[in-house]
Amino acid sequence: GNSVTQMEGPVTLSEEAFLTINCTYTATGYPSLFWYVQYPGEGLQLLLKATKADDKGSNKGFEATYRKETTSFHLEKGSVQVSDSAVYFCALSDHLDMRFGAGTRLTVKP
Amino acid sequence: EPEVTQTPSHQVTQMGQEVILRCVPISNHLYFYWYRQILGQKVEFLVSFYNNEISEKSEIFDDQFSVERPDGSNFTLKIRSTKLEDSAMYFCASRPRTGKTENEKLFFGSGTQLSVL
């Protein structure tokens, strides 16, 4: 079945550092891939998505590229801010279902 | 942007009591979901619902759980006899008719925090 594996946290970075959160997936078809973010005390929000191989999703300075050859969708940001502190979830969808990774907690210190 | 609405935002109940979590999906959406997140753990799929019936459910979704779309707007999750381990954040989600990749985005509600004492 479909599954998502993402980098275990927590991740602690200084402001303006480079961020990578790894995500790999297993799927029988050609899923869409997503990153969701959960800020403290809030619900899940869609951060970015990619629907086919080689697509790049981007939002708020975050990027992720759908790599079919490595079955990956790593999240990156060139310069993190304190306000980026949150839990990040990688997910995949195959039209009928959504599967989430375990989440990676990011803390950015000033 | 239209949004999925969940009520209440926080529900406290005694062990063994029944609870109903309410969700109003986006009006033209056809697929509905419940997920939960136990504090500090991953988001877990519970159930998906389409055309007035369950299309898929996880092993978590046992006989204590049920879902219903009682009218054209609400989508509810009922837990018949709550246990301590049911304490979690419950998220409702919906999405439009599939068939177009841009419609695969799930719209999540902000969640209901259920505390079982």
Interface residues (C-beta under 8 A of the other chain):
Chain A: S32 F34 Y36 E42 G43 L44 Q45 L46 K49 T51 K52 F89 S93 H95 L96 D97 M98 R99 F100 G101 A102 G103
Chain B: Y31 Y33 Y35 Q41 K42 V43 E44 F45 S48 S55 E56 M89 F91 A93 T98 T101 E102 E104 K105 L106 F108 G109 S110 G111
